[in-house]
Amino acid sequence: MILVNFKIYEQTFGNKALELAKICKRVMEKTKVKIIPVVSALDAVRIREKLEMEVWLQNVDEIFEGAKSGSISPLQAKDLGIGGTLLNHSECRLKPGTIKKMLKLWPRGFKISLCLGTLGQAENWAKDLRPDFIAYEPKYLISSKDKSVATEKPEVIEKFVEKFSEVPVLVGAGIHSPKDVEVSLKLGAKGILISSYIVKNSDPEKALEGLAKVFKK
């Protein structure tokens, strides 16, 4: 499984988000590896409807319904057919208490990948949580072009997999080569969360296919 986080890079503005999502779909159909675009709330419904594929949001707010202008509601997202969301990404942190409160109200069937940046978070407030996925992403490695979680923190990936034995673990932060994917999968991860290596790549389709092929070995 590959989550491709579009973030709000200029390369995903306007119709470019749709074109990148088309690449995700083509590579998924070619390799048979599940690939999910994780997109801006401005693009999610359009991409889902035009491409008829699963799409996630990059974040939702703690407000599920009511008089809160500008909030992104998990309930509304599910109602619109969005498949899931990242939560607690290092670029959009939430307080542990807020996350626990949200999970108690979480709409059934709306998937969540809870992002954690350290083993300490996993061992403390997140240890008893059971989201659909746990994503391990050390903040200092995000967007790195020469280092990755697989090269710098392989032992922590393994510990995450052990600690969340009932929850599939995804890894991100600096993933930029087939070798990074290979190492992550060998350590027990079930997928990757990736962004700039694909979004900013001069040939995103070739780059994404190169990573996806590792899952088939």
N, C-alpha and C positions, 0 to 999 in steps of 0.2 A: 504494500500500500504506500502510495506517495501523496502527500499533501503539498500542493504548490501554492505558497502564500504570495499573492500578487502584491501585497502591501499597497501603498499608493505611489509607487514609482511612476514616473512620467511615461514609461513604456507601457503602462496599462490604462492610460487615460482614453476616454472615448471608445471608439470601435477597436482600439488596440487590445482592450481587455477581452473582447469577444474573440478576436483573432488568436490570442494566446490560449484561451479556453478551447478553441478548435484544435489547437496543437495538442493540448492535453488529451482530448478525446481521440484524436487520430493515433497517438502513441499508445493509449490504453487499448484501443481496438486492435492494434497491430501486435502488441506484446501480451495482451490479456492480463496485464497488471493493473490493479485498480488505481486510478489517478483522480484526485479530486481538486479542482480549483478552489482556492480559499480567497474570496474576493471582497471588494468593498460592498457595503450595503447598497451603494448606488448602482451596482452592476449585477447583483445576484439574481434578481428575478428575470431580467432580460436574458442573461446567459442560460439560466435553467430552462426558460420557455423556448428559446431559439434552438438550443442544442439538445434538449431533452436529456440532460445528464445531471448527476448529483453535484451540487454546489454548496459550499459552506461559507459562513461569514468569518471575518477576522476577529470579531469580538461582538458581544452583546452587553447590554447594561443590566443593572440589578433591578430596574423598573420593568415589571412584567405587563402592567396595564395602568392607565390613569392619566392624570393631568400633569404630564412631564414632557414638555416640548423637547424634541430633539433626541430622545432616548431611542435606542434600538431594542425592541422587546423580543425576548425569546419566543413568547407565545405568538406574536405576529409573524415572526420569521417562519415558524413551523407551519402556521396557517397558510402562508404563501408558498409552501412547498420546499423551503430551504432545508437541506439535509442535516446541518449541524453547525458547530462553531468552535473556534479556538477560544480558550478562556484563560486569562492570567498570563498572556504572552508577556515577555520581558519588556516590550514596548508599550504595554497597556496593563500594568499590574493592578491587582485588586487585593484588598485586605482578606486574610484567611477567613475571618468571620463573615465577610460578605459572600465569599465563595460558598461556604457551608450553608448559609441562608438561601442562596440561589438554588443550590442542588436539592434542597428540600422541596422547592416549588417547581422543579424542572419539568417541562412538558415531556410526557412519554413519547419516545420515538425520535426526539430531537437530539442528535448525537453531540458529544462533547469531547474535545481533546484538551485535557487540563495540562497547561504548560508549567513546568517546574525548572528552576535554574540551578538548584543545588541539591545535594544529597540530604542536607540538613532540613530542607523543606519537606522532603519525602519522609524523613524519619520523625518529624514533629507534627505539624498540623495536617499534613495530607495523607498520613499513613493509613487511615481508616476510610478514606474516600474511595468510591468505586465508580469513576466516570467510565465512559466507553473506551477512552484511550488516555494514557499518560504520555506526554511529550517532554523529553529531557533536553533542555537547551541552555547551556551555560552562556550567560549574557555576553561575556567578553569575547566569545568566539563567533557570535552572530555577524554575518557578512564578511568574515575573514576569507581572504583569497588563498592563503597558504597553510592555514591550520584548520583543523576540524575537531569536533567532539570525538570522532573515531580515532584520531591520531593523538590527541592530548588527554582524553579522559576515558579510555576504553574500560578501565577497571570500574568506573562509576556507572557506565552503561550496564555492565554485568550486575552490579549491585541493585540498580533500578529494576532490572528484570527479575531478580530474586525477590525483591521487596514487594513488587506488584505482580505476583505470580498469577493472579486471577484477572489482571488487566493488561491488554496488549500495550507494549511500550514502543513509542516512536522516538527517533532521535533526530535532532537538528543542530544547527549552529555550525556553519563553515563547511557543510557537506558539499563537496565539489568534484568528486571523482568516483568512478566505479569501485575503486579500492575502499573508499570510505563506506560505501553501501555494503560491500562484502564483509568488512570487519564488523559493522553494526549488526548484520543479520547473523553472523557466526556467534556473536555474543548474546543472541536471543531476542534482539529487537524484531518487531513485526513490520516496521516500515520507517519511512523518513519524512521529515518536514523540511522543506527546502524553499528558498526564495530567490535571492539575488543571482545565484549561479544560473538559474533558468531565465528569470525575468530580464536580466541585463545581458544575457548571452547573445552574441551575434548570430548564432544558429540555435535557438532554444529547442527546436524539434530534435535535432541531432543530439544535443546535450541530454535532453530528457530521455530519449530512447536509450542512450548509453547507460544511464542509471537504471532504467526499468529492466533492461536485459539481464542485469545481475540477479534479479529476483527469480529468473527462470533457470538459472544454473543449478 
